[in-house]
């Protein structure tokens, strides 16, 4: 059966759907990057934007990179371009993760080894909903579980896990107190104590890790300003 005539409404609806789909694919998002653990000679890597198309990005450890405006794809993939092979561009993938729907994302890159080429674990964060005002995000990169009391919030984080908290300002209008502990022979012992600022435009990233030289637990802090 043939259909020589098509309803204008159907054609207009199909066109609107195609335009909407194209707009979603082409929509841009702002991304920033933080890498951990720090390396002495940190060098840029590349963000894959499409076949044969990449963007060189900085991946600092002490502060987020500058913002990059990029098309929002289905995933975030970082790596390094290599020489063409058989006339085709080559790209060594260091790590990948699904993209979020947010228009403002912070992408965490966790090194799996001593060099970037050994790979990254990629974790995108949504600035608006996952990492909101006056929130603190803790990652446990050590082999031991750690516990903490921060701004009146008590919690623990197992190895390889993460936790976002919303502490109270218990040391003034914009200040909270933090105590961190590790467990040794079933006894919790302190390894960090300080007052931390809380601000409506700043989030805190905290990485608990074992110092390669001493094996003692340490805390690496990164302030993320919006």
C-alpha positions in Angstrom: 0.0 0.0 0.0 1.4 3.4 -0.9 0.8 6.8 0.7 1.0 9.5 -2.0 -0.1 12.2 0.5 1.4 13.0 3.8 -0.2 15.1 6.5 1.5 18.5 7.0 1.1 18.0 10.7 3.1 14.7 10.6 5.9 16.4 8.5 6.0 19.4 10.9 6.1 17.1 13.9 8.9 15.0 12.4 10.9 18.2 11.6 10.5 19.5 15.1 11.7 16.2 16.5 14.7 16.2 14.3 15.6 19.8 15.2 15.2 19.0 18.9 17.4 15.9 18.6 20.0 17.9 16.7 19.9 20.6 19.4 20.4 18.0 22.2 23.4 16.5 20.4 25.0 19.8 19.5 24.4 21.4 23.0 27.5 22.6 24.6 28.6 22.0 28.2 31.3 23.6 30.4 33.8 21.1 31.7 36.7 21.4 34.1 39.3 18.8 35.1 41.1 17.7 38.2 43.6 14.8 38.4 44.9 12.8 41.3 47.4 11.7 42.6 49.7 14.6 41.6 52.7 14.0 39.4 55.8 16.1 39.2 55.7 16.7 35.4 51.9 16.8 34.7 51.3 17.3 31.0 48.1 18.0 29.0 46.1 15.1 27.6 43.4 15.2 25.0 39.6 15.1 25.2 38.0 13.1 22.3 35.3 15.2 20.7 34.6 12.9 17.7 36.3 10.8 15.1 39.7 12.4 14.5 38.8 15.5 16.5 40.4 16.2 19.9 40.9 19.1 22.3 44.1 19.4 24.4 43.2 19.9 28.1 45.1 20.7 31.2 44.6 18.3 34.2 46.0 20.0 37.3 45.9 18.5 40.8 45.9 21.5 43.1 43.0 23.4 41.5 40.5 22.7 38.7 41.5 23.5 35.1 40.1 26.5 33.4 36.6 25.9 31.8 36.3 24.3 28.4 33.2 24.8 26.2 32.7 21.5 24.3 29.8 19.7 22.6 28.1 17.3 25.0 28.4 13.8 23.8 27.4 10.4 25.2 30.7 10.0 27.1 33.9 11.7 28.2 37.0 10.0 26.8 40.6 11.2 27.5 43.8 10.0 25.9 46.5 10.9 23.4 46.6 11.1 19.7 49.3 9.1 17.8 50.6 8.8 14.3 48.1 7.9 11.6 47.9 4.2 10.7 46.6 3.1 7.2 45.5 6.7 6.7 43.4 6.7 9.8 43.9 8.8 13.0 45.0 6.9 16.1 43.9 7.7 19.6 45.2 5.9 22.7 42.4 5.9 25.3 43.5 6.6 28.9 40.0 6.5 30.4 36.3 7.0 29.6 32.9 7.5 31.5 29.3 8.3 30.5 28.5 12.0 30.3 26.0 13.6 32.6 23.0 15.8 31.5 24.4 18.8 33.3 25.6 21.8 31.4 28.4 22.3 34.0 30.5 19.3 34.9 33.7 18.7 36.9 35.6 15.7 35.6 37.9 13.8 38.1 40.7 11.8 36.6 42.2 9.3 39.0 45.6 7.9 37.8 45.8 4.1 37.9 49.6 4.2 37.8 52.6 6.4 37.8 52.0 7.7 34.3 48.9 9.0 32.4 49.4 6.2 29.8 48.6 3.6 32.5 45.1 4.9 32.6 42.5 7.0 34.5 39.4 6.2 36.4 37.0 9.0 35.1 34.3 10.4 37.3 32.1 13.3 36.1 30.3 15.4 38.7 27.3 17.6 38.3 28.0 21.0 39.8 24.4 21.8 40.3 22.8 18.7 41.9 25.6 16.4 42.9 28.0 19.0 44.3 25.9 21.9 45.5 26.4 24.9 47.8 28.6 24.4 50.9 29.2 20.7 50.2 32.4 18.7 50.7 33.3 15.6 48.7 35.6 13.0 50.2 37.4 10.2 48.2 39.2 7.4 50.0 42.3 6.5 47.8 43.9 4.5 50.7 43.8 0.9 51.6 42.3 1.6 55.0 38.8 2.8 55.9 38.7 6.3 57.4 36.2 8.0 59.6 35.5 11.6 60.2 33.4 14.2 62.0 33.1 17.4 60.0 30.7 20.2 61.0 28.7 17.9 63.2 28.4 15.2 60.5 29.9 11.8 61.4 30.7 9.3 58.6 33.2 6.8 57.4 34.4 6.0 53.9 35.7 2.6 52.8 38.7 2.2 50.4 37.8 3.2 46.8 34.5 4.8 47.9 33.4 8.5 48.1 31.0 10.5 50.2 29.4 14.0 49.8 28.4 15.8 53.0 26.7 19.1 53.9 28.4 20.2 57.1 27.2 22.8 59.5 29.2 25.9 60.4 30.0 25.0 63.9 33.0 27.3 64.4 31.5 30.5 63.2 29.3 31.8 60.4 31.4 30.2 57.6 33.7 27.8 59.4 33.4 24.2 60.4 35.7 21.9 62.4 37.0 18.6 60.9 38.6 15.6 62.6 39.7 12.5 60.6 40.6 9.1 61.9 42.1 5.8 60.7 41.6 2.4 62.3 44.6 0.5 63.6 44.1 -2.7 65.5 40.4 -1.9 66.1 41.2 1.5 67.5 40.4 4.7 65.7 43.3 7.1 65.8 43.3 10.8 64.6 45.5 11.8 61.7 44.1 15.2 60.7 42.3 18.1 62.6 41.6 21.6 61.3 38.9 24.2 60.8 37.6 24.5 57.2 35.9 27.4 55.5 32.4 27.0 54.1 31.3 29.3 51.2 28.3 29.5 49.0 30.5 29.7 45.9 33.2 27.2 46.8 33.1 23.4 47.1 35.8 21.3 48.7 37.4 18.1 47.3 39.3 16.0 49.7 41.5 13.0 48.8 42.6 10.7 51.6 45.7 8.7 50.4 48.8 6.9 51.7 52.0 8.9 51.3 54.3 6.7 49.1 57.4 7.7 51.1 56.0 7.0 54.6 52.8 5.0 54.0 51.1 7.4 56.4 47.6 8.7 55.6 47.5 12.2 54.3 44.8 14.6 53.0 45.0 16.5 49.8 42.5 19.4 49.5 41.2 21.1 46.3 39.0 24.2 46.4 36.5 24.4 43.5 35.2 27.9 42.9 32.1 28.4 40.7 
